[in-house]
Amino acid sequence: MPFGAEFQPGGSVRFSLWAPNQERIEVELSDAETRLPMQREADGWHRLTTDRAARGSRYRFIMPDGFAVPDPASRYQPADVHGPSEVVDPQDYAWQDSDWHGRPWNAAVVYELHVGSFTETGTFLGAIERLDHLVELGVTVLELMPVADFPGRRNWGYDGVLPYAPDSSYGRPEHLKALIDAAHARGLMVILDVVYNHFGPEGNYLSLYAPQFFNERHHTPWGAAINFDADDNHSVREFFIHNALYWLEEFHLDGLRLDAVHAIVDESPVHILEELAQRVRSAALPRSAHLILENEHNHARWLQRGARGEDTLYDAQWNDDLHHVLHVAASGESEGYYADYIGRTDRLGRSLAQGFAFQGELMPYRGAPRGEPCVHLPPSAFVAFIQNHDQVGNRALGERLTAIADPAALRAVTALYLLLPQIPMLFMGEEWHSARPFQFFCDFGPDLAPAVRDGRRQEFAHFAAFSDAGKRELIPDPQAEQTFDDSKLDWERLADPSHATTLRWYRDLLAVRRRHIVPLLPALARAGEFSIVDDGAVIVRWRAAGGAELTLMANLSARPARGFPAEHGCLLWQEGRADADGTFSPWSLRWTLSA
């Protein structure tokens, strides 16, 4: 890794910092109470190799005016983002997963979790205690929300400023490795959310010595865009590409999920997303590396398959369109972007069968066309879900779907997405219908705290339920520790018979998926076909290369739907009632498979 502190043969440590706007940089070794000058090179790099540092040494880079900053490629920050960095020897951890080579993407059942609120301890080691629960559930992939070092003791992770350092509130780097090692021992893959579209608002010192990291020509919701296409962009691109390789190599991760790539602006001949994927694909990794996108633009180009159906760039994308059609069906909500999906059975059928509901058409809420044609892509190019951190946590009160949907409707959309040929993703606690919300929380310093609290409440002023200022005061303060505590999972609820029954139901659904859907996915090379039976009622068919046909008949409405054909094939799962005359009761569906 060209950035940060690296051990050298013989035991010395090489320090490297790209600081093109500074003529002189020193390394301050806290344990030695000494400062050592770095050598400035012509390309803006400052380097020093010294035997006065060792594993565990704490260090900072000193600017000419005496201001001290952490290493932007720090492997560990024991005293948070403003403190010194620690020299970490990545060879210190003794891995036990030498026989682990990953699993195919088609076998993925993803479970998204936030390390801090997943268990009471909120640590990497604490999460190990719940891995057996996930295996028994039928999960095959842990997806960790970002762990890159953020300011304070609690955060969703998308405000990280030191992307190479696992946050110290969760534990040390070797503790994260232990979690991944333990997951691999149980047959679980682990993928990590990474944020390459912005840095958080507190603790980012790059502009002091490398303002070239940002491009003022492009602006994002977080300010000037990261510089992937202006002068001096090479070191910036390398910083993030090596970050991806760092997580995959040093931490033995099985993949990465790139957050909000629609906010990455790159007008260079080779887009950073393409270069990053190519570098990962060409790396000599001993296991498969799955790359997932979040992309509001629905660009099918990043999901292209090769001549043999192999992934060429990215394996899959989170399918927000599918979430939206299922959410409005189950909840009836129609504010904001949900208005573009309510009552649109065509968009329901399209997102189930093809992936994207918008494939280049005008999206009224955005006032612009959205998406690209995707019928040539296999269903496994899309990740299906009815809840995730965004769709729950970005609600004013952080309510889960269980709090706002009719129970029968919730069962129907759950049985639909868990057996869909798209890759299912559960949000932590969903499998027992956790009663805890997942709220927006953070722990910024006093300069930012009032703006974050007031901005969060003002964000919902245009929603009818919070148009009154008094009602907005009920929105939890993101800075309050209680908001974080209220978001921790209620594992004790599993002792309740009703929650235990829900968990068994989830396990049964995922067992059906494992037996019947997963073996079929390699033969599903293209999208399915759908037809509309009635408002909220559709039939979707997927035809496999070997002749098998998977069929979904679903009535996702609160009234009976007529006109479904007679059952054919082997019944895999049914919710609700389906009469012989082709009438499906409200919130009913049937999955069948024919040879």
ZAMARGU-4260 file (C-alpha; in steps of 0.2 Angstrom, whole numbers, plus 5000, padded with zeros to 4 digits):
<rodrens>
0) 5000/5000/5000 | 5008/5016/4995 | 4999/5027/5008 | 5001/5027/5027 | 5013/5018/5038
5) 5021/5002/5031 | 5032/4989/5039 | 5048/4986/5029 | 5060/4971/5028 | 5071/4972/5043
10) 5058/4980/5055 | 5059/4998/5050 | 5043/5008/5046 | 5040/5019/5030 | 5029/5034/5032
15) 5021/5041/5016 | 5010/5056/5014 | 5004/5065/4999 | 5004/5083/5003 | 5008/5093/4987
20) 5003/5110/4995 | 5016/5108/5008 | 5035/5110/5007 | 5040/5103/5023 | 5031/5089/5034
25) 5037/5080/5049 | 5032/5064/5058 | 5029/5066/5076 | 5031/5050/5086 | 5021/5051/5102
30) 5030/5037/5111 | 5047/5044/5107 | 5042/5062/5110 | 5052/5066/5094 | 5049/5074/5077
35) 5058/5067/5061 | 5058/5077/5044 | 5051/5069/5029 | 5059/5069/5012 | 5048/5079/4999
40) 5048/5071/4982 | 5044/5080/4965 | 5026/5073/4964 | 5020/5080/4980 | 5024/5064/4991
45) 5033/5066/5008 | 5042/5050/5014 | 5052/5044/5028 | 5059/5027/5033 | 5064/5025/5051
50) 5068/5011/5064 | 5063/5023/5078 | 5045/5017/5075 | 5037/5000/5079 | 5021/4992/5080
55) 5010/5001/5092 | 5019/5018/5089 | 5007/5032/5089 | 5011/5046/5076 | 5005/5062/5068
60) 5010/5072/5053 | 5016/5090/5058 | 5012/5104/5046 | 5025/5119/5044 | 5014/5129/5055
65) 5015/5116/5069 | 4997/5109/5066 | 4996/5091/5069 | 4985/5079/5058 | 4982/5061/5058
70) 4987/5049/5044 | 4973/5050/5031 | 4977/5031/5028 | 4978/5027/5046 | 4975/5009/5050
75) 4969/5013/5068 | 4964/5028/5078 | 4964/5024/5096 | 4959/5042/5101 | 4946/5045/5087
80) 4948/5055/5071 | 4957/5070/5079 | 4970/5060/5088 | 4986/5052/5083 | 4987/5036/5072
85) 4994/5020/5077 | 5007/5009/5067 | 4998/4992/5064 | 5007/4977/5057 | 4994/4968/5046
90) 5004/4952/5048 | 5001/4951/5067 | 4984/4943/5065 | 4985/4924/5063 | 4971/4920/5050
95) 4962/4903/5052 | 4953/4904/5035 | 4966/4897/5023 | 4953/4885/5016 | 4940/4898/5013
100) 4937/4903/4995 | 4920/4912/4996 | 4904/4907/4988 | 4895/4911/4972 | 4884/4927/4971
105) 4869/4917/4966 | 4869/4908/4983 | 4869/4925/4992 | 4856/4929/5006 | 4862/4946/5013
110) 4859/4952/5030 | 4863/4971/5033 | 4869/4976/5050 | 4876/4990/5060 | 4889/4984/5071
115) 4886/4997/5085 | 4867/4993/5087 | 4867/4974/5082 | 4872/4969/5099 | 4871/4976/5116
120) 4890/4978/5117 | 4890/4985/5099 | 4908/4978/5095 | 4916/4967/5082 | 4918/4954/5095
125) 4901/4955/5101 | 4894/4952/5084 | 4903/4935/5084 | 4891/4929/5097 | 4876/4931/5085
130) 4884/4922/5070 | 4876/4905/5073 | 4859/4914/5074 | 4862/4920/5056 | 4868/4903/5050
135) 4852/4895/5057 | 4841/4908/5049 | 4848/4904/5031 | 4859/4920/5029 | 4875/4917/5018
140) 4882/4935/5018 | 4884/4948/5032 | 4884/4966/5025 | 4892/4978/5037 | 4887/4996/5037
145) 4903/5007/5035 | 4916/5005/5049 | 4928/5018/5043 | 4933/5030/5057 | 4920/5043/5061
150) 4919/5057/5074 | 4912/5052/5091 | 4906/5036/5098 | 4891/5032/5087 | 4887/5035/5069
155) 4879/5026/5055 | 4896/5026/5047 | 4893/5037/5031 | 4902/5051/5040 | 4918/5043/5040
160) 4934/5053/5037 | 4948/5040/5038 | 4943/5026/5026 | 4957/5014/5031 | 4954/5014/5050
165) 4940/5003/5058 | 4932/5014/5071 | 4939/5012/5088 | 4922/5011/5096 | 4919/4994/5088
170) 4936/4987/5093 | 4953/4986/5085 | 4958/4980/5067 | 4962/4963/5073 | 4944/4962/5081
175) 4936/4965/5064 | 4948/4952/5057 | 4942/4940/5070 | 4924/4943/5066 | 4927/4940/5047
180) 4937/4924/5052 | 4923/4918/5063 | 4910/4921/5049 | 4921/4911/5036 | 4922/4897/5048
185) 4903/4896/5048 | 4902/4897/5029 | 4897/4916/5029 | 4903/4929/5017 | 4906/4946/5023
190) 4905/4962/5013 | 4908/4980/5019 | 4900/4996/5014 | 4912/5009/5008 | 4910/5027/5005
195) 4919/5034/4990 | 4908/5049/4986 | 4912/5061/5001 | 4921/5063/5017 | 4911/5067/5033
200) 4910/5085/5040 | 4921/5083/5055 | 4939/5077/5056 | 4944/5078/5037 | 4960/5088/5036
205) 4965/5084/5018 | 4961/5102/5012 | 4976/5108/5023 | 4989/5099/5013 | 4981/5091/4998
210) 4966/5102/4992 | 4968/5093/4975 | 4958/5079/4983 | 4943/5090/4979 | 4936/5097/4963
215) 4926/5113/4964 | 4919/5111/4947 | 4908/5098/4953 | 4897/5099/4968 | 4888/5086/4978
220) 4876/5087/4993 | 4891/5087/5004 | 4901/5101/4995 | 4915/5100/4982 | 4916/5083/4974
225) 4930/5071/4976 | 4943/5074/4962 | 4942/5060/4951 | 4944/5069/4934 | 4953/5086/4937
230) 4972/5090/4938 | 4982/5079/4950 | 4968/5066/4951 | 4980/5051/4950 | 4984/5050/4968
235) 4966/5053/4973 | 4960/5039/4962 | 4974/5028/4969 | 4969/5032/4987 | 4952/5024/4984
240) 4957/5010/4973 | 4970/5005/4986 | 4957/5007/4999 | 4946/4994/4991 | 4961/4982/4989
245) 4966/4985/5007 | 4949/4979/5014 | 4949/4964/5002 | 4967/4959/5005 | 4971/4963/5023
250) 4954/4959/5030 | 4949/4945/5019 | 4933/4952/5015 | 4922/4944/5002 | 4916/4960/4993
255) 4912/4978/4995 | 4896/4988/4993 | 4899/5006/4986 | 4888/5019/4993 | 4878/5031/4983
260) 4889/5030/4967 | 4877/5042/4958 | 4886/5056/4969 | 4903/5051/4961 | 4906/5064/4947
265) 4920/5058/4935 | 4921/5065/4917 | 4938/5057/4913 | 4939/5044/4899 | 4939/5029/4911
270) 4927/5032/4925 | 4933/5028/4943 | 4920/5015/4945 | 4926/5005/4929 | 4945/5007/4934
275) 4941/5001/4952 | 4931/4986/4947 | 4945/4981/4934 | 4959/4983/4947 | 4949/4972/4959
280) 4945/4959/4946 | 4963/4958/4941 | 4970/4957/4959 | 4976/4939/4964 | 4964/4937/4978
285) 4962/4919/4985 | 4943/4921/4986 | 4929/4928/4975 | 4926/4947/4977 | 4908/4953/4975
290) 4905/4971/4971 | 4888/4979/4974 | 4882/4996/4970 | 4869/5009/4977 | 4865/5020/4962
295) 4849/5030/4961 | 4852/5033/4942 | 4849/5014/4938 | 4864/5013/4926 | 4863/4995/4919
300) 4880/4998/4911 | 4889/4994/4927 | 4880/4977/4928 | 4885/4970/4911 | 4889/4951/4910
305) 4902/4943/4899 | 4900/4931/4885 | 4898/4916/4898 | 4887/4926/4909 | 4901/4931/4921
310) 4902/4948/4930 | 4913/4960/4921 | 4912/4975/4933 | 4899/4974/4947 | 4889/4959/4953
315) 4873/4968/4958 | 4864/4984/4963 | 4852/4988/4977 | 4835/4988/4969 | 4826/5004/4976
320) 4812/5002/4963 | 4807/4985/4970 | 4807/4992/4988 | 4796/5006/4983 | 4783/4996/4974
325) 4782/4984/4988 | 4782/4997/5002 | 4768/5007/4994 | 4758/4991/4992 | 4760/4986/5010
330) 4759/5003/5018 | 4749/5014/5006 | 4761/5028/5009 | 4761/5041/4994 | 4772/5056/4999
335) 4788/5060/4991 | 4795/5048/4978 | 4782/5035/4983 | 4769/5045/4973 | 4777/5038/4957
340) 4774/5020/4962 | 4757/5021/4971 | 4744/5012/4961 | 4756/5008/4947 | 4754/4989/4944
345) 4764/4991/4928 | 4779/4997/4939 | 4776/4983/4951 | 4777/4970/4937 | 4792/4977/4929
350) 4802/4979/4945 | 4798/4961/4949 | 4802/4954/4932 | 4815/4965/4925 | 4823/4974/4940
355) 4822/4993/4937 | 4804/5000/4936 | 4811/5016/4927 | 4822/5011/4912 | 4824/5028/4904
360) 4807/5035/4906 | 4803/5052/4915 | 4802/5050/4934 | 4789/5064/4939 | 4796/5066/4957
365) 4814/5069/4950 | 4808/5079/4935 | 4820/5070/4923 | 4822/5053/4915 | 4829/5039/4926
370) 4837/5022/4922 | 4843/5012/4908 | 4835/4996/4899 | 4840/4981/4910 | 4830/4966/4902
375) 4846/4958/4896 | 4852/4956/4914 | 4849/4941/4925 | 4839/4943/4941 | 4854/4941/4952
380) 4860/4958/4946 | 4848/4965/4958 | 4847/4965/4977 | 4829/4965/4983 | 4823/4971/5000
385) 4808/4978/5010 | 4819/4987/5023 | 4836/4993/5025 | 4846/5007/5035 | 4840/5020/5023
390) 4822/5016/5021 | 4820/5013/5039 | 4832/5026/5047 | 4828/5040/5035 | 4810/5040/5041
395) 4807/5054/5054 | 4804/5042/5068 | 4814/5027/5061 | 4799/5015/5061 | 4801/4998/5054
400) 4788/4992/5041 | 4780/4981/5055 | 4774/4997/5063 | 4765/5004/5048 | 4759/4989/5037
405) 4745/4978/5039 | 4751/4961/5045 | 4744/4951/5030 | 4752/4963/5018 | 4768/4962/5027
410) 4768/4943/5026 | 4764/4944/5007 | 4778/4956/5002 | 4790/4946/5013 | 4786/4929/5005
415) 4787/4938/4988 | 4805/4946/4990 | 4813/4931/5000 | 4809/4919/4985 | 4811/4931/4971
420) 4826/4927/4959 | 4834/4943/4964 | 4846/4942/4978 | 4837/4945/4995 | 4843/4957/5008
425) 4836/4957/5026 | 4839/4971/5038 | 4844/4966/5055 | 4830/4961/5067 | 4818/4960/5053
430) 4818/4941/5054 | 4808/4942/5071 | 4799/4958/5068 | 4810/4968/5080 | 4799/4981/5089
435) 4814/4993/5090 | 4816/5008/5077 | 4832/5011/5068 | 4834/5030/5070 | 4847/5042/5063
440) 4861/5045/5076 | 4878/5053/5077 | 4890/5061/5089 | 4898/5076/5081 | 4907/5090/5091
445) 4898/5105/5099 | 4901/5115/5083 | 4890/5104/5072 | 4877/5097/5085 | 4864/5111/5084
450) 4864/5111/5065 | 4862/5093/5064 | 4848/5092/5076 | 4839/5107/5068 | 4842/5101/5050
455) 4836/5084/5054 | 4819/5091/5060 | 4818/5104/5046 | 4820/5090/5033 | 4803/5084/5037
460) 4794/5100/5037 | 4786/5097/5020 | 4778/5080/5026 | 4760/5082/5032 | 4763/5073/5048
465) 4777/5085/5053 | 4771/5102/5045 | 4768/5108/5063 | 4783/5114/5072 | 4778/5106/5088
470) 4776/5089/5079 | 4794/5091/5073 | 4800/5092/5091 | 4795/5074/5092 | 4808/5069/5080
475) 4822/5061/5090 | 4838/5071/5092 | 4852/5062/5082 | 4865/5068/5094 | 4856/5061/5110
480) 4864/5045/5116 | 4846/5039/5120 | 4842/5039/5101 | 4856/5027/5098 | 4851/5016/5113
485) 4833/5015/5107 | 4840/5008/5090 | 4849/4993/5098 | 4841/4977/5093 | 4829/4969/5106
490) 4836/4951/5106 | 4826/4947/5121 | 4810/4947/5111 | 4815/4930/5104 | 4809/4923/5120
495) 4791/4929/5116 | 4781/4916/5106 | 4775/4927/5093 | 4792/4933/5088 | 4799/4916/5089
500) 4785/4910/5077 | 4790/4924/5065 | 4808/4919/5066 | 4803/4901/5061 | 4793/4907/5047
505) 4808/4917/5040 | 4819/4901/5042 | 4806/4891/5032 | 4805/4903/5018 | 4824/4904/5016
510) 4825/4885/5017 | 4813/4884/5002 | 4824/4897/4993 | 4840/4887/4997 | 4832/4870/4990
515) 4822/4877/4975 | 4827/4895/4970 | 4846/4895/4972 | 4849/4880/4961 | 4839/4888/4947
520) 4848/4905/4947 | 4863/4900/4936 | 4850/4895/4922 | 4841/4912/4923 | 4851/4922/4911
525) 4838/4935/4907 | 4823/4945/4915 | 4806/4937/4917 | 4790/4942/4909 | 4775/4949/4918
530) 4756/4952/4915 | 4744/4962/4924 | 4728/4953/4931 | 4720/4967/4941 | 4725/4982/4951
535) 4740/4976/4962 | 4739/4959/4955 | 4752/4952/4943 | 4759/4935/4936 | 4777/4934/4933
540) 4787/4920/4924 | 4805/4916/4923 | 4811/4903/4911 | 4827/4894/4914 | 4839/4888/4901
545) 4835/4870/4905 | 4816/4872/4902 | 4811/4875/4920 | 4798/4889/4924 | 4797/4898/4940
550) 4780/4907/4942 | 4774/4920/4954 | 4755/4924/4955 | 4752/4938/4967 | 4738/4949/4973
555) 4746/4964/4983 | 4730/4973/4986 | 4717/4974/5000 | 4703/4967/4989 | 4700/4950/4980
560) 4708/4949/4963 | 4700/4938/4949 | 4707/4931/4933 | 4722/4920/4939 | 4725/4904/4929
565) 4724/4887/4936 | 4739/4881/4946 | 4752/4872/4937 | 4769/4865/4943 | 4775/4861/4960
570) 4769/4872/4974 | 4783/4880/4983 | 4774/4893/4994 | 4758/4901/4996 | 4751/4915/5007
575) 4733/4919/5009 | 4719/4910/4999 | 4718/4905/4981 | 4701/4898/4975 | 4699/4886/4960
580) 4690/4899/4950 | 4705/4910/4949 | 4701/4922/4963 | 4715/4927/4975 | 4710/4934/4992
585) 4718/4951/4998 | 4737/4949/5001 | 4739/4932/4993 | 4752/4925/4982 | 4758/4908/4975
590) 4775/4902/4970 | 4776/4887/4958 | 4790/4878/4949 | 4788/4867/4934 | 4801/4856/4926
</rodrens>
